[in-house]
């Protein structure tokens, strides 16, 4: 096939060399960067002057294979990206890349033109790229050798439409992956987005270019060592339904916590607003499923939230929901909860958390049941019939067996989930993996019951 393409399109010889190798150095049919996982005869990697290629080798289809490196793999940019650091590459939607190496969320790649010429080399965010196979860009036919139609690759690249939602890089830049302590001078404070007992939240910018949310902590008595240890743990928690922690500024008080910016604000205010109040049950159940997905990840990582509520879930474009304030609740909030009884979020807390300070994933599940109530009442206040009760009275009612009635028009299926979350015995409560599965697989029939 290589000979045929070379004769048909000699002007693309650079590409054919990259795909098929130098003809005079080719000992057998080879194709660079493409895994032959659909043929009876597999390929094994060989090296020609440091270049990656694959040659046919008769091995069994199911035999374990060495992991494939990414050199010579062709990717396409799905969105525009502006470099944030001198080592990063700026690019436009549709640009092609030859990935050299992968390192976490940032990869090293060569930007190439349609003739395969290298235009630049640098670091790029991997969630802005799609590999050929993942967008059906490579048409492979196996008839004793690889048949690669690269012209079809370019044609598919040109006609492919990316998903509407542009991703958010997991870091401010690749240079901040391991440098989370940044100077306050790099951040500009904008409008205040919210104010709470523990912190004020502002819209902001990093280096006058990247939109961020800046949380300014009000607690000046934090244990600095304990805070830094917790941040080290939090920066390893990465999930599509968790807020990305970008950086902290702790060289002077007050401390800053820098996170991604979610344009629609917290879920509580969103549901009470004009846009959120129009959502149907399907959309509400989807939001709950997203929260359960993020919490299932925390559960898997043995991390406890301790303050799960609608006020601590943020909403972005396309109603993407992300859990916020996870992990830091123990350091920032609990000193207040212990010293000032009125500040304990009784209506969201499990009985064992209130009585004995026993926080666990199952106490988070109890809180999730209350969050479900908030979602299905469009931001309603939990235990509405007890507004005149103080916290101790509410607690006594709960341990006596009282549970909130089903919200108006609440499907029976969802109310049963709430009641399961509010089981007296923590061991009887579902885990978040189960909650996620039930919410993600809910159907309209169940929502109508």
C-alpha positions as CSV (number, residue, x, y, z in Angstrom):
1,X,0.0,0.0,0.0
2,X,2.9,2.3,0.8
3,X,4.2,1.9,-2.8
4,X,0.8,2.7,-4.2
5,X,0.4,5.9,-2.2
6,X,3.9,7.0,-3.0
7,X,3.2,6.6,-6.7
8,X,-0.2,8.2,-6.6
9,X,0.6,11.2,-4.3
10,X,4.4,11.8,-4.5
11,X,3.9,15.3,-3.2
12,X,3.0,13.8,0.2
13,X,6.2,11.8,0.5
14,X,6.9,13.4,3.9
15,X,3.7,11.8,5.2
16,X,4.3,8.5,3.6
17,X,7.8,8.4,5.3
18,X,6.2,9.2,8.7
19,X,3.5,6.5,8.2
20,X,5.3,3.7,6.4
21,X,8.9,4.5,7.1
22,X,11.8,5.2,4.7
23,X,11.3,2.8,1.8
24,X,14.9,1.9,1.5
25,X,15.1,1.1,5.2
26,X,11.9,-0.9,5.3
27,X,12.4,-4.6,5.8
28,X,8.7,-5.5,5.7
29,X,5.4,-3.8,5.7
30,X,5.3,-1.3,8.6
31,X,2.9,1.4,9.8
32,X,4.0,3.8,12.4
33,X,1.9,4.7,15.4
34,X,-1.1,2.4,14.7
35,X,-1.8,-0.6,16.7
36,X,-3.0,-3.7,14.7
37,X,-5.4,-5.0,17.3
38,X,-7.8,-6.3,14.7
39,X,-5.6,-8.7,12.8
40,X,-4.7,-12.3,13.4
41,X,-1.0,-11.4,13.1
42,X,-0.1,-8.7,15.5
43,X,2.6,-6.1,15.3
44,X,5.6,-5.7,17.5
45,X,7.5,-2.5,18.0
46,X,10.9,-2.1,16.4
47,X,13.2,0.9,16.1
48,X,14.8,2.5,13.1
49,X,17.2,5.3,14.2
50,X,15.0,6.1,17.2
51,X,11.7,6.1,15.2
52,X,8.8,4.0,16.3
53,X,7.3,1.6,13.9
54,X,5.5,-1.7,13.9
55,X,6.2,-4.9,11.9
56,X,4.1,-7.9,11.6
57,X,4.8,-10.8,13.8
58,X,2.7,-14.0,14.0
59,X,1.4,-14.1,17.6
60,X,-1.9,-15.0,19.1
61,X,-4.6,-12.3,19.1
62,X,-5.2,-12.6,22.9
63,X,-1.5,-12.8,23.9
64,X,-0.5,-10.0,26.2
65,X,1.1,-7.1,24.4
66,X,3.6,-4.4,25.5
67,X,2.0,-1.0,26.1
68,X,2.0,1.2,23.1
69,X,3.9,4.5,23.3
70,X,2.4,7.6,21.8
71,X,5.2,8.6,19.4
72,X,3.9,9.1,15.8
73,X,0.3,9.0,16.9
74,X,-1.7,11.7,15.1
75,X,-4.2,13.9,17.0
76,X,-6.4,16.8,16.1
77,X,-7.3,19.8,18.2
78,X,-11.0,20.0,18.9
79,X,-10.9,23.6,20.3
80,X,-8.7,26.7,20.2
81,X,-6.1,27.0,23.0
82,X,-4.0,29.9,24.0
83,X,-0.6,29.1,25.6
84,X,-0.3,30.0,29.2
85,X,3.4,29.4,29.6
86,X,6.5,29.8,27.3
87,X,6.8,26.0,26.9
88,X,3.1,25.6,25.8
89,X,1.8,25.7,22.3
90,X,-1.1,27.9,21.1
91,X,-3.3,26.2,18.5
92,X,-6.5,26.5,16.6
93,X,-9.4,24.0,16.2
94,X,-8.4,21.5,13.5
95,X,-4.6,21.7,14.0
96,X,-2.8,18.4,13.8
97,X,-0.3,17.0,16.3
98,X,2.2,14.2,16.5
99,X,2.3,13.3,20.2
100,X,5.7,12.6,21.5
101,X,5.1,11.7,25.1
102,X,2.4,11.7,27.7
103,X,2.7,13.1,31.2
104,X,-0.5,13.4,33.2
105,X,-2.9,16.0,31.8
106,X,-0.2,17.7,29.7
107,X,1.5,16.1,26.7
108,X,4.5,17.0,24.6
109,X,3.7,17.2,20.9
110,X,4.8,18.4,17.6
111,X,2.3,20.6,15.7
112,X,2.4,19.5,12.0
113,X,0.9,20.8,8.8
114,X,-1.1,18.8,6.2
115,X,2.2,17.8,4.6
116,X,3.6,16.4,7.8
117,X,6.1,19.2,8.3
118,X,6.8,20.1,11.9
119,X,5.8,23.6,12.7
120,X,6.5,23.7,16.4
121,X,7.1,21.5,19.5
122,X,5.7,22.1,22.9
123,X,3.3,21.2,25.7
124,X,-0.5,20.9,25.1
125,X,-3.5,20.0,27.3
126,X,-4.5,16.4,26.4
127,X,-8.3,17.0,26.8
128,X,-8.3,19.4,23.9
129,X,-7.1,16.7,21.5
130,X,-8.7,13.7,19.9
131,X,-6.8,10.8,18.4
132,X,-7.6,9.7,14.9
133,X,-9.3,6.5,15.9
134,X,-11.5,8.2,18.5
135,X,-13.0,10.5,15.8
136,X,-13.1,7.8,13.1
137,X,-10.3,9.4,11.3
138,X,-8.4,6.3,10.3
139,X,-9.9,3.7,8.0
140,X,-8.1,0.5,8.4
141,X,-8.5,-2.5,6.2
142,X,-6.6,-5.7,6.9
143,X,-5.9,-7.9,3.9
144,X,-2.5,-9.4,4.8
145,X,-1.1,-5.9,5.4
146,X,-2.3,-2.5,6.7
147,X,-4.1,-0.3,4.2
148,X,-4.0,3.3,5.5
149,X,-5.9,5.9,3.7
150,X,-4.4,9.1,4.9
151,X,-6.2,11.3,2.5
152,X,-9.4,10.0,4.1
153,X,-7.9,10.9,7.5
154,X,-7.4,14.5,6.4
155,X,-10.9,14.6,4.9
156,X,-12.5,13.3,8.1
157,X,-10.5,15.8,10.2
158,X,-11.9,18.6,8.1
159,X,-15.5,17.6,8.4
160,X,-15.5,16.4,12.1
161,X,-17.6,18.5,14.5
162,X,-16.4,18.5,18.1
163,X,-18.7,18.3,21.1
164,X,-20.2,21.6,22.0
165,X,-18.7,21.7,25.5
166,X,-15.1,23.0,25.6
167,X,-13.1,21.3,28.4
168,X,-11.4,23.1,31.2
169,X,-7.7,22.4,31.7
170,X,-7.1,20.7,35.0
171,X,-4.4,23.3,35.9
172,X,-3.7,26.9,35.3
173,X,-0.8,25.8,33.1
174,X,1.5,22.8,32.9
175,X,4.1,24.8,35.0
176,X,1.7,24.9,38.0
177,X,1.1,21.1,38.1
178,X,3.6,20.7,40.9
179,X,3.8,24.4,42.0
180,X,0.5,25.0,43.8
181,X,1.7,27.7,46.1
182,X,1.5,30.9,44.0
183,X,2.0,34.6,44.9
184,X,-1.2,36.6,45.4
185,X,0.3,39.2,43.0
186,X,-0.4,36.9,40.1
187,X,-4.2,37.1,40.8
188,X,-6.6,40.0,40.2
189,X,-9.8,40.2,42.3
190,X,-13.0,40.9,40.5
191,X,-16.7,41.0,41.5
192,X,-17.7,39.2,44.7
193,X,-19.8,36.1,43.8
194,X,-20.8,35.2,47.3
195,X,-20.1,35.5,51.0
196,X,-20.4,33.0,53.8
197,X,-19.4,32.4,57.3
198,X,-16.1,30.8,56.3
199,X,-15.1,32.6,53.2
200,X,-15.9,35.2,50.5
201,X,-15.8,34.1,46.9
202,X,-14.7,36.5,44.1
203,X,-14.4,36.2,40.3
204,X,-10.8,36.7,39.4
205,X,-8.0,36.3,36.8
206,X,-4.6,34.7,36.8
207,X,-2.0,36.8,35.1
208,X,-4.8,38.9,33.7
209,X,-5.8,36.2,31.3
210,X,-7.3,33.1,32.9
211,X,-10.7,33.2,34.6
212,X,-10.7,31.7,38.1
213,X,-12.7,31.7,41.3
214,X,-10.9,33.1,44.3
215,X,-12.0,32.0,47.8
216,X,-10.7,34.2,50.5
217,X,-10.8,32.4,53.9
218,X,-11.9,34.2,57.0
219,X,-10.3,31.9,59.4
220,X,-6.9,33.3,60.4
221,X,-6.2,30.6,63.0
222,X,-5.7,27.7,60.6
223,X,-3.0,25.2,61.3
224,X,-0.7,26.0,58.3
225,X,1.0,22.5,58.3
226,X,-2.3,20.7,58.5
227,X,-3.7,23.0,55.7
228,X,-0.8,22.3,53.4
229,X,-1.0,18.5,54.0
230,X,-4.7,18.6,53.1
231,X,-4.0,20.5,49.9
232,X,-1.4,17.9,48.9
233,X,-4.1,15.3,49.1
234,X,-6.8,17.4,47.4
235,X,-4.6,18.2,44.4
236,X,-4.5,14.5,43.5
237,X,-8.3,14.3,43.4
238,X,-9.3,14.8,39.7
239,X,-12.8,14.1,38.4
240,X,-15.2,15.5,35.9
241,X,-17.7,16.3,38.7
242,X,-15.3,17.7,41.2
243,X,-14.2,21.4,41.2
244,X,-10.6,21.6,40.0
245,X,-8.3,23.1,42.7
246,X,-5.8,25.2,40.8
247,X,-3.6,26.8,43.5
248,X,-3.4,28.3,47.0
249,X,-1.8,31.5,48.3
250,X,-0.7,31.1,51.9
251,X,2.3,33.3,52.3
252,X,0.2,35.8,54.2
253,X,-3.3,36.1,55.7
254,X,-6.0,35.8,54.5
255,X,-5.4,32.6,52.6
256,X,-6.6,32.3,49.0
257,X,-7.9,29.1,47.4
258,X,-8.0,29.2,43.6
259,X,-10.4,27.0,41.7
260,X,-12.0,26.8,38.3
261,X,-14.9,29.3,37.8
262,X,-18.4,27.9,37.3
263,X,-20.5,30.6,35.7
264,X,-23.9,29.7,37.0
265,X,-22.9,29.8,40.7
266,X,-24.0,27.4,43.4
267,X,-26.8,24.9,42.9
268,X,-29.0,26.3,45.7
269,X,-29.2,29.8,44.2
270,X,-29.4,28.4,40.7
271,X,-32.5,26.3,41.5
272,X,-34.2,29.2,43.2
273,X,-33.5,31.5,40.2
274,X,-35.5,31.9,37.0
275,X,-33.4,29.4,34.9
276,X,-33.3,26.6,37.5
277,X,-36.9,26.8,38.4
278,X,-37.9,25.8,34.8
279,X,-36.0,22.5,34.8
280,X,-38.0,19.3,34.5
281,X,-37.6,16.2,36.6
282,X,-35.3,14.6,34.1
283,X,-32.9,17.5,34.3
284,X,-33.1,17.5,38.1
285,X,-32.4,13.8,38.3
286,X,-29.4,14.2,36.0
287,X,-28.0,16.9,38.3
288,X,-28.4,14.5,41.3
289,X,-26.6,11.8,39.3
290,X,-23.7,14.1,38.5
291,X,-23.3,14.9,42.2
292,X,-23.5,11.2,43.0
293,X,-20.8,10.5,40.4
294,X,-18.4,13.0,42.0
295,X,-19.1,11.7,45.4
296,X,-18.6,8.1,44.3
297,X,-15.1,9.1,43.2
298,X,-14.4,10.6,46.6
299,X,-15.8,7.5,48.2
300,X,-13.4,5.4,46.0
301,X,-10.5,7.6,47.1
302,X,-11.5,7.2,50.8
303,X,-12.1,10.9,51.0
304,X,-15.0,12.4,53.1
305,X,-16.8,15.6,52.2
306,X,-18.4,16.4,55.6
307,X,-20.5,19.3,54.3
308,X,-22.4,18.1,51.2
309,X,-25.3,20.4,50.4
310,X,-26.7,22.3,47.4
311,X,-24.7,25.4,48.5
312,X,-21.5,23.4,48.0
313,X,-22.3,22.2,44.5
314,X,-21.5,24.5,41.6
315,X,-23.2,24.7,38.2
316,X,-21.6,25.5,34.8
317,X,-22.6,25.6,31.2
318,X,-24.9,22.9,30.0
319,X,-26.0,22.3,33.6
320,X,-22.7,20.6,34.5
321,X,-22.6,20.1,38.3
322,X,-19.4,19.8,40.3
323,X,-19.0,19.2,44.0
324,X,-17.0,21.9,45.8
325,X,-15.5,22.4,49.3
326,X,-14.6,18.7,49.6
327,X,-11.8,17.8,51.9
328,X,-11.1,21.2,53.4
329,X,-14.3,21.1,55.6
330,X,-12.4,19.3,58.3
331,X,-9.8,22.0,58.7
332,X,-11.7,25.2,57.8
333,X,-15.2,24.5,59.2
334,X,-15.1,22.0,62.0
335,X,-13.3,24.3,64.5
336,X,-16.4,26.6,64.1
337,X,-18.8,23.7,64.3
338,X,-17.3,22.6,67.6
339,X,-17.0,26.0,69.2
340,X,-20.3,27.5,68.0
341,X,-23.2,25.2,68.2
342,X,-25.4,27.4,66.1
343,X,-23.1,26.9,63.1
344,X,-23.4,23.2,62.8
345,X,-25.4,22.3,59.7
346,X,-27.8,20.1,61.7
347,X,-30.3,19.7,58.9
348,X,-27.7,18.1,56.6
349,X,-25.8,16.2,59.2
350,X,-26.3,12.5,60.1
351,X,-27.2,11.6,63.7
352,X,-23.8,10.0,64.4
353,X,-22.0,13.1,63.0
354,X,-23.9,15.4,65.3
355,X,-23.8,13.2,68.5
356,X,-20.3,11.7,68.3
357,X,-18.5,13.6,65.5
358,X,-18.4,10.4,63.4
359,X,-17.9,11.5,59.8
360,X,-17.7,8.9,57.1
361,X,-18.8,8.3,53.5
362,X,-22.1,7.0,55.0
363,X,-22.6,10.3,56.8
364,X,-22.1,12.0,53.4
365,X,-24.8,9.7,52.0
366,X,-27.2,11.0,54.7
367,X,-26.4,14.6,53.5
368,X,-26.9,13.5,49.9
369,X,-30.5,12.5,50.8
370,X,-31.0,16.1,52.1
371,X,-29.4,17.4,48.9
372,X,-31.9,15.4,46.9
373,X,-34.7,17.1,48.8
374,X,-33.2,20.5,48.0
375,X,-33.0,19.6,44.3
376,X,-36.5,18.3,44.0
377,X,-38.0,21.3,45.9
378,X,-36.0,23.8,43.7
379,X,-33.9,25.0,46.6
380,X,-36.4,24.4,49.4
381,X,-35.3,24.6,53.0
382,X,-35.0,21.1,54.7
383,X,-37.5,20.3,57.4
384,X,-39.8,23.2,56.5
385,X,-42.3,22.3,59.2
386,X,-39.6,22.8,61.9
387,X,-38.6,26.3,61.1
388,X,-39.4,27.4,64.6
389,X,-37.4,24.6,66.2
390,X,-33.8,25.1,67.3
391,X,-31.1,22.7,66.2
392,X,-31.3,20.4,69.3
393,X,-35.1,20.0,68.8
394,X,-34.6,19.1,65.2
395,X,-32.0,16.5,66.2
396,X,-34.3,15.0,68.8
397,X,-37.0,14.6,66.2
398,X,-34.7,12.9,63.8
399,X,-33.3,10.4,66.3
400,X,-36.9,9.7,67.4
401,X,-37.6,8.5,63.8
402,X,-39.0,11.6,62.1
403,X,-38.2,11.9,58.3
404,X,-39.2,14.6,55.9
405,X,-42.3,13.8,53.8
406,X,-41.9,13.5,50.1
407,X,-41.8,16.8,48.3
408,X,-44.7,17.8,46.1
409,X,-44.7,15.9,42.8
410,X,-41.7,13.8,43.9
411,X,-41.6,10.4,42.2
412,X,-41.9,7.5,44.6
413,X,-38.6,6.1,43.3
414,X,-36.6,9.2,44.3
415,X,-38.3,9.5,47.7
416,X,-37.4,5.8,48.4
417,X,-33.8,6.8,47.6
418,X,-34.0,9.7,50.2
419,X,-35.4,7.4,52.9
420,X,-32.6,4.9,52.2
421,X,-30.0,7.6,52.7
422,X,-31.7,8.4,56.0
423,X,-31.4,5.0,57.5
424,X,-30.6,5.0,61.2
425,X,-27.8,2.5,60.8
426,X,-25.0,3.8,58.6
427,X,-24.4,0.3,57.3
428,X,-27.9,0.2,55.9
429,X,-27.5,3.3,53.8
430,X,-26.5,2.8,50.1
431,X,-23.1,3.8,48.9
432,X,-22.5,6.4,46.3
433,X,-21.7,3.9,43.6
434,X,-25.2,2.4,44.0
435,X,-26.8,5.8,44.2
436,X,-25.0,6.9,41.0
437,X,-26.1,3.7,39.2
438,X,-29.8,4.1,40.2
439,X,-29.9,7.8,39.2
440,X,-28.0,7.4,35.9
441,X,-30.3,4.5,34.9
442,X,-33.6,6.1,35.9
443,X,-36.3,6.1,33.3
444,X,-39.3,8.3,32.6
445,X,-41.7,5.6,33.9
446,X,-40.0,5.7,37.3
447,X,-40.2,9.5,37.3
448,X,-43.9,9.4,36.6
449,X,-44.8,7.1,39.6
